[in-house]
Amino acid sequence: MIRILVVDDEEPIRRLLKKELTRKGFSVEAASDGEGALGLIKESIFDVILLDIVMPGINGIGLMKKLHYDPSSPVIIVLTGKATVETAVEAMKHGAYDYLTKPYKLDELVIVINRAYEYGKLSMKTQLLQQELLRVESTSEFISNSPQMKSIMGLIRKIAPTDSAVLIQGESGTGKELVANTIWHNSGRNRTPLIALNCATLSENLIESEIFGHEKGSFTSAYQTKHGIVEVADKGTLFLDEIGEMPLGLQAKLLRFLDSGEFRRLGSNRTLNVDVRVLAATNKNLLERVKAGAFREDLYYRLNVINITIPPLRERREDISGLTSYFMDKYSRKLSKSVAGVSPDAIEALGRYDWPGNVRELENVIERAVILCDAGSISVEDLSIPALSFSPDVTGRQPSLEDMERDYILKVLNGARGNQSKASQILGIDRKTLYHKLKKYGIN
């Protein structure tokens, strides 16, 4: 049975669509605005959304923007009485499958819904195949010159052939999924799937259903039996990203599964058994969450058999040059541009920036730089880094990075009224580092 969510601020429209589409054999829920729709999408599974554009609060375009980059989001059919070329183009740009103008014929709508449902199934299969192909073809080696990352690669080579659980920790954008992928590449399970699930995107019931599956009728929208990802990953590897966001109630069931390999689908009394290796990742401090009562201590130690903590990019600046070259080559090929190098000033600028978004941010900056670059090499002007805001001085000379750093430190110190402890906190550096910079720039 196809599950439909009607999102329209007009109550008669919602009531009519729910009545007529239910009569046609669909399962139908309704929401009066984008916020209500997001709540229902988080709690239930839908195949198709019938979406009005003009609504109070989060309108149709706003809802599509929120759902556009989620591969598991339902297929969207836009229904509106205020049709313009601009809204049609905007809707299609943000992922709408089709666009119908009110009033519309019910039989025509049913045909479009069925087509959208088939498109959604095909699209999901394509995405899964593409993800699997990327994992198979992606590099299993880090691009790194830093001793920290070389040490991590050495550890991966030792632990990959085992079946032990691995907990991967690090800030957002440091490459936790790459570590998981590298472990899988170098394991004996690399001919079987690596199945990934982000624990932060679903409610407790839906996460449990995704992981362990459910029986037909186990909850309102469970119209058929669903195999969980632990069954799909049997003999393979399960990667649980953002494990720190897993609801407490589900943590106990995950612990039992890790200990025995046994589980039950939602709504079933039958115990099943699979052989799965579990890798988990988080950007949270799990020990702090244990102390706060948000994460089970026994699960933490069960996952933390082997711990890999990835340092942020600002602590391994030796890697910036190699990563920059890699991303420059990647996007030069992808964008068919002849960008062959990076200027010394640009390399220096990249090396001085602290990269709060880590490797992911560096990749985005280099992709944009390749797009903007009109010469044979990337210059400072091509870099989109917040810390780089150039303005000529009275002589027309561009200030150096050291000039800008000195001026910024002075500005922060003045704002902190000379309090070095407060200034170091604002700057995000320790007192010792600030002391050396003051000495370097002759600041009294």
C-alpha positions as CSV (number, residue, x, y, z in Angstrom):
1,M,0.0,0.0,0.0
2,I,1.4,3.4,-1.0
3,R,1.6,5.8,2.0
4,I,0.8,9.4,1.2
5,L,1.2,12.6,3.2
6,V,-1.0,15.5,2.2
7,V,0.4,18.9,3.2
8,D,-2.1,21.8,2.6
9,D,-3.3,24.7,4.8
10,E,-6.9,24.4,3.5
11,E,-8.8,21.9,5.6
12,P,-11.5,21.1,2.9
13,I,-8.7,20.1,0.5
14,R,-7.0,17.9,3.1
15,R,-10.3,16.2,4.0
16,L,-11.3,15.7,0.3
17,L,-7.9,14.2,-0.7
18,K,-7.8,11.9,2.4
19,K,-11.3,10.6,1.7
20,E,-10.9,10.1,-2.1
21,L,-7.4,8.7,-2.0
22,T,-8.3,6.3,0.8
23,R,-11.2,5.1,-1.3
24,K,-8.7,4.5,-4.1
25,G,-6.6,2.2,-1.8
26,F,-3.9,4.5,-0.5
27,S,-2.9,5.1,3.1
28,V,-3.3,8.9,3.7
29,E,-2.1,11.2,6.5
30,A,-2.5,15.0,6.5
31,A,-0.7,18.1,7.8
32,S,-1.7,21.8,7.7
33,D,1.8,23.2,7.3
34,G,5.5,22.4,6.8
35,E,6.2,22.1,10.5
36,G,3.5,19.6,11.0
37,A,4.7,17.7,8.0
38,L,8.2,17.5,9.3
39,G,6.9,16.0,12.6
40,L,4.9,13.3,10.7
41,I,7.8,12.5,8.4
42,K,10.1,12.0,11.4
43,E,7.6,9.6,13.1
44,S,6.2,7.7,10.1
45,I,7.3,6.4,6.7
46,F,5.7,8.0,3.6
47,D,6.2,7.2,-0.1
48,V,4.7,10.3,-1.6
49,I,4.0,13.9,-0.5
50,L,1.2,16.0,-2.0
51,L,2.4,19.5,-1.3
52,D,0.9,22.9,-1.5
53,I,3.3,25.8,-2.1
54,V,1.6,28.8,-0.3
55,M,1.2,28.0,3.4
56,P,1.9,29.9,6.6
57,G,5.2,29.2,8.5
58,I,7.3,26.7,6.5
59,N,5.8,26.9,3.0
60,G,6.1,24.3,0.3
61,I,9.5,25.5,-1.1
62,G,10.9,25.7,2.5
63,L,9.8,22.1,3.2
64,M,11.4,20.9,-0.1
65,K,14.6,22.6,0.8
66,K,14.7,20.8,4.1
67,L,14.1,17.4,2.5
68,H,16.0,17.9,-0.8
69,Y,19.3,16.3,0.4
70,D,17.8,13.4,2.4
71,P,18.0,10.3,0.1
72,S,15.2,8.6,2.2
73,S,12.7,11.5,1.8
74,P,9.4,10.8,0.0
75,V,8.8,11.8,-3.6
76,I,7.1,15.2,-3.8
77,I,4.2,16.1,-6.1
78,V,3.3,19.8,-5.9
79,L,-0.4,20.8,-5.9
80,T,-1.2,24.4,-6.0
81,G,-3.9,26.9,-7.1
82,K,-1.4,29.7,-7.6
83,A,0.7,28.4,-10.4
84,T,3.4,30.5,-12.1
85,V,6.4,29.6,-14.2
86,E,8.6,30.8,-11.4
87,T,7.1,28.6,-8.7
88,A,7.1,25.6,-11.1
89,V,10.8,26.1,-11.8
90,E,11.6,26.7,-8.1
91,A,9.7,23.5,-7.2
92,M,11.5,21.4,-9.8
93,K,14.8,22.8,-8.7
94,H,14.3,21.7,-5.2
95,G,13.4,18.1,-6.1
96,A,9.6,18.0,-7.0
97,Y,8.8,15.0,-9.1
98,D,5.8,16.7,-10.8
99,Y,3.6,19.8,-10.6
100,L,-0.2,19.8,-10.9
101,T,-2.5,22.9,-10.8
102,K,-5.7,23.0,-8.9
103,P,-8.3,21.9,-9.8
104,Y,-7.1,18.6,-11.0
105,K,-8.8,15.3,-12.0
106,L,-8.6,12.6,-9.4
107,D,-7.8,9.9,-11.9
108,E,-5.0,12.0,-13.3
109,L,-3.6,12.5,-9.8
110,V,-3.8,8.7,-9.0
111,I,-1.7,8.0,-12.2
112,V,0.9,10.6,-11.2
113,I,1.0,9.2,-7.6
114,N,1.7,5.7,-8.9
115,R,4.4,6.9,-11.3
116,A,6.0,8.9,-8.5
117,Y,6.0,5.8,-6.2
118,E,7.7,3.7,-8.9
119,Y,10.2,6.5,-9.5
120,G,10.9,6.7,-5.7
121,K,11.7,3.0,-5.5
122,L,13.9,3.2,-8.6
123,S,15.7,6.3,-7.3
124,M,16.4,4.7,-3.9
125,K,17.8,1.5,-5.6
126,T,20.0,3.7,-7.8
127,Q,21.3,5.7,-4.8
128,L,22.1,2.5,-2.9
129,L,23.9,1.1,-5.9
130,Q,25.8,4.4,-6.4
131,Q,26.8,4.4,-2.7
132,E,28.0,0.8,-2.9
133,L,30.0,1.5,-6.1
134,L,31.6,4.6,-4.5
135,R,32.7,2.4,-1.5
136,V,34.1,-0.3,-3.7
137,E,36.0,2.2,-6.0
138,S,37.0,4.7,-3.4
139,T,40.6,4.9,-2.2
140,S,41.4,3.0,1.0
141,E,44.5,5.1,1.7
142,F,44.7,8.4,3.5
143,I,46.3,11.4,1.9
144,S,48.5,12.3,4.8
145,N,51.9,13.4,5.8
146,S,51.2,13.9,9.5
147,P,52.5,11.4,12.1
148,Q,49.0,11.2,13.7
149,M,47.3,10.0,10.5
150,K,50.1,7.6,9.6
151,S,49.7,6.1,13.1
152,I,46.0,5.7,12.5
153,M,46.6,4.0,9.2
154,G,49.0,1.6,10.9
155,L,46.3,0.8,13.5
156,I,43.7,0.3,10.8
157,R,46.0,-2.3,9.1
158,K,46.2,-4.2,12.3
159,I,42.6,-4.2,13.3
160,A,40.8,-4.4,9.9
161,P,41.2,-8.2,9.6
162,T,39.5,-8.7,13.0
163,D,35.8,-8.7,13.8
164,S,36.2,-6.4,16.8
165,A,33.9,-3.4,17.3
166,V,35.5,0.0,16.5
167,L,34.5,3.4,17.9
168,I,35.6,6.3,15.6
169,Q,35.7,9.7,17.3
170,G,36.4,13.1,15.9
171,E,35.0,16.5,15.0
172,S,32.6,16.9,12.1
173,G,34.4,16.8,8.7
174,T,37.5,15.0,10.0
175,G,36.9,11.8,7.9
176,K,35.2,9.3,10.3
177,E,33.3,7.7,7.4
178,L,36.5,7.4,5.4
179,V,38.1,5.6,8.4
180,A,35.1,3.2,8.5
181,N,35.3,2.7,4.7
182,T,39.1,2.0,5.0
183,I,38.6,-0.6,7.7
184,W,36.0,-2.3,5.6
185,H,38.2,-2.2,2.5
186,N,41.0,-3.9,4.4
187,S,38.8,-6.5,6.1
188,G,37.9,-10.0,5.2
189,R,34.3,-8.8,4.8
190,N,35.0,-6.4,1.8
191,R,33.1,-8.7,-0.6
192,T,29.9,-8.2,1.5
193,P,28.1,-5.0,2.1
194,L,29.0,-2.0,4.2
195,I,25.6,-0.7,5.4
196,A,25.5,2.8,7.0
197,L,22.8,4.4,9.1
198,N,22.8,7.9,10.6
199,C,21.3,7.6,14.1
200,A,20.6,11.3,14.3
201,T,18.0,11.5,11.6
202,L,15.1,9.3,12.9
203,S,12.9,8.9,15.9
204,E,13.4,6.0,18.3
205,N,10.8,3.7,16.8
206,L,12.0,4.4,13.2
207,I,15.6,3.8,14.1
208,E,14.7,0.5,15.8
209,S,12.7,-0.5,12.7
210,E,15.6,0.5,10.4
211,I,18.1,-1.5,12.4
212,F,16.1,-4.6,13.4
213,G,13.1,-4.5,11.0
214,H,9.5,-4.9,11.9
215,E,6.6,-7.4,11.3
216,K,3.5,-6.5,9.4
217,G,1.0,-4.7,11.7
218,S,3.6,-3.9,14.4
219,F,2.7,-0.2,14.2
220,T,0.2,2.0,12.3
221,S,2.1,2.3,9.0
222,A,3.7,-1.2,9.1
223,Y,1.7,-2.6,6.1
224,Q,4.3,-5.3,5.3
225,T,7.2,-7.1,7.0
226,K,10.5,-5.1,6.7
227,H,14.0,-6.5,7.0
228,G,16.3,-4.4,9.1
229,I,19.8,-3.4,8.1
230,V,21.3,-6.0,10.4
231,E,19.7,-8.6,8.2
232,V,20.8,-6.8,5.0
233,A,24.3,-6.6,6.4
234,D,24.5,-10.3,7.4
235,K,28.1,-11.5,6.9
236,G,29.1,-7.8,6.3
237,T,29.7,-4.6,8.2
238,L,27.3,-2.2,9.9
239,F,28.4,1.4,10.3
240,L,26.3,3.4,12.8
241,D,27.1,7.1,12.4
242,E,26.3,9.6,15.1
243,I,26.0,6.8,17.6
244,G,25.9,9.4,20.4
245,E,22.4,10.4,19.2
246,M,20.9,6.9,19.6
247,P,17.9,7.0,22.0
248,L,18.6,5.4,25.4
249,G,15.7,2.8,25.0
250,L,17.3,1.4,21.9
251,Q,20.9,1.3,23.4
252,A,20.0,-1.7,25.5
253,K,18.8,-3.6,22.5
254,L,21.9,-2.7,20.6
255,L,24.0,-3.9,23.5
256,R,22.3,-7.3,23.5
257,F,22.7,-7.6,19.8
258,L,26.5,-6.8,20.0
259,D,26.9,-9.4,22.7
260,S,25.1,-12.2,21.0
261,G,24.3,-11.3,17.4
262,E,20.6,-12.0,18.3
263,F,17.7,-9.7,17.7
264,R,13.9,-9.5,17.2
265,R,12.0,-7.6,14.7
266,L,9.5,-5.1,16.1
267,G,6.3,-6.9,16.8
268,S,7.9,-10.4,16.7
269,N,8.6,-13.0,19.4
270,R,11.0,-14.9,17.1
271,T,14.7,-14.5,17.8
272,L,17.0,-14.2,14.7
273,N,20.7,-14.3,14.5
274,V,23.2,-12.7,12.1
275,D,26.9,-12.3,11.8
276,V,27.7,-8.6,11.5
277,R,30.7,-6.5,12.4
278,V,29.8,-3.1,13.9
279,L,31.7,0.2,13.4
280,A,30.4,3.3,15.2
281,A,31.2,6.9,14.9
282,T,30.5,10.1,16.8
283,N,31.5,13.8,17.0
284,K,30.3,13.8,20.7
285,N,32.4,13.1,23.8
286,L,30.7,9.9,24.8
287,L,32.3,9.8,28.3
288,E,30.6,13.1,29.0
289,R,27.3,11.8,27.7
290,V,27.8,8.7,30.0
291,K,28.3,11.0,33.0
292,A,25.2,13.0,32.0
293,G,23.1,9.8,31.8
294,A,22.5,10.2,28.0
295,F,24.6,7.1,27.0
296,R,24.9,3.7,28.5
297,E,28.3,3.0,30.1
298,D,28.2,-0.7,29.3
299,L,27.4,0.1,25.6
300,Y,30.2,2.6,25.5
301,Y,32.8,0.0,26.6
302,R,31.3,-2.6,24.3
303,L,31.7,-0.3,21.3
304,N,35.0,1.0,22.5
305,V,37.0,-2.3,22.0
306,I,39.2,-0.4,19.6
307,N,39.2,3.4,19.7
308,I,40.3,5.6,16.7
309,T,40.3,9.3,17.5
310,I,40.9,11.5,14.4
311,P,42.7,14.8,15.2
312,P,41.2,18.0,13.7
313,L,42.9,19.4,10.6
314,R,44.3,22.4,12.6
315,E,46.4,19.9,14.7
316,R,47.8,18.2,11.5
317,R,48.6,21.1,9.2
318,E,51.2,19.0,7.4
319,D,48.2,17.3,5.6
320,I,46.8,20.5,4.2
321,S,49.1,20.8,1.2
322,G,48.6,17.1,0.1
323,L,44.8,17.3,0.6
324,T,44.7,20.6,-1.4
325,S,46.6,19.0,-4.3
326,Y,44.2,16.0,-4.2
327,F,41.1,18.1,-4.2
328,M,42.5,20.4,-6.9
329,D,43.2,17.5,-9.2
330,K,39.8,15.9,-8.4
331,Y,37.7,19.0,-9.2
332,S,39.9,20.1,-12.2
333,R,39.0,16.7,-13.8
334,K,35.4,16.9,-12.7
335,L,34.9,20.5,-13.9
336,S,37.2,20.1,-17.0
337,K,39.5,23.0,-16.0
338,S,43.2,23.2,-16.4
339,V,44.2,24.1,-12.9
340,A,47.7,22.8,-12.2
341,G,48.9,24.3,-9.0
342,V,48.4,26.6,-6.0
343,S,50.3,29.8,-5.5
344,P,52.7,30.1,-2.5
345,D,50.6,32.8,-0.9
346,A,47.5,30.6,-1.2
347,I,49.3,27.7,0.4
348,E,50.4,29.9,3.2
349,A,46.8,31.2,3.7
350,L,45.4,27.6,3.7
351,G,48.1,26.6,6.3
352,R,47.3,29.5,8.6
353,Y,43.5,29.0,8.7
354,D,42.1,26.8,11.6
355,W,39.5,24.9,9.5
356,P,36.6,24.5,12.0
357,G,34.9,22.4,9.3
358,N,38.0,20.3,8.9
359,V,38.7,18.3,5.7
360,R,35.1,18.7,4.4
361,E,35.5,22.5,4.6
362,L,38.9,22.4,2.9
363,E,37.3,20.3,0.1
364,N,34.5,22.8,-0.4
365,V,37.0,25.7,-0.4
366,I,39.2,24.1,-3.1
367,E,36.1,23.1,-5.2
368,R,35.0,26.8,-5.2
369,A,38.6,27.9,-5.9
370,V,38.8,25.7,-9.0
371,I,35.5,27.1,-10.2
372,L,36.7,30.7,-9.7
373,C,40.2,30.2,-10.9
374,D,40.9,31.9,-14.3
375,A,44.6,31.3,-14.3
376,G,46.7,28.1,-14.3
377,S,47.0,28.1,-10.5
378,I,44.8,29.0,-7.5
379,S,45.6,32.3,-6.0
380,V,44.6,33.8,-2.6
381,E,41.8,35.7,-4.3
382,D,40.2,32.4,-5.3
383,L,40.0,31.2,-1.7
384,S,36.8,31.6,0.2
385,I,38.1,31.6,3.8
386,P,36.3,33.8,6.4
387,A,39.6,34.9,8.0
388,L,40.8,36.3,4.6
389,S,39.3,39.7,4.2
390,F,41.8,41.8,2.1
391,S,41.8,45.6,1.8
392,P,44.7,47.7,0.6
393,D,46.4,50.1,3.0
394,V,47.1,53.7,2.2
395,T,50.1,52.8,0.0
396,G,47.9,50.4,-2.1
397,R,49.8,47.4,-0.7
398,Q,47.8,44.3,0.2
399,P,48.4,43.5,3.9
400,S,50.2,40.3,4.7
401,L,48.7,37.5,6.7
402,E,51.0,38.4,9.6
403,D,49.7,42.0,9.4
404,M,46.1,40.8,9.6
405,E,46.9,38.4,12.4
406,R,48.7,41.1,14.4
407,D,45.8,43.6,13.8
408,Y,43.2,41.0,14.8
409,I,45.0,40.1,18.0
410,L,45.3,43.8,18.9
411,K,41.6,44.2,18.2
412,V,40.7,41.3,20.5
413,L,43.0,42.5,23.2
414,N,41.5,46.0,23.2
415,G,38.0,44.5,23.4
416,A,39.2,42.4,26.4
417,R,40.8,45.5,27.9
418,G,44.2,43.8,28.0
419,N,43.0,40.7,29.8
420,Q,45.1,38.0,28.1
421,S,43.1,35.0,29.5
422,K,39.9,36.4,28.1
423,A,41.6,37.3,24.8
424,S,43.1,33.8,24.4
425,Q,39.6,32.3,24.9
426,I,38.1,34.6,22.3
427,L,41.0,33.7,19.9
428,G,40.6,30.0,20.5
429,I,44.2,29.5,21.6
430,D,45.9,28.9,24.9
431,R,47.7,31.5,27.0
432,K,51.2,30.1,26.0
433,T,50.4,30.5,22.3
434,L,49.1,34.0,22.8
435,Y,52.2,34.9,24.7
436,H,54.5,33.8,21.9
437,K,52.4,35.7,19.3
438,L,52.6,38.9,21.4
439,K,56.3,38.5,21.7
440,K,56.6,37.8,17.9
441,Y,54.7,40.9,17.0
442,G,56.3,43.1,19.6
443,I,53.0,43.8,21.3
444,N,53.4,45.1,24.9
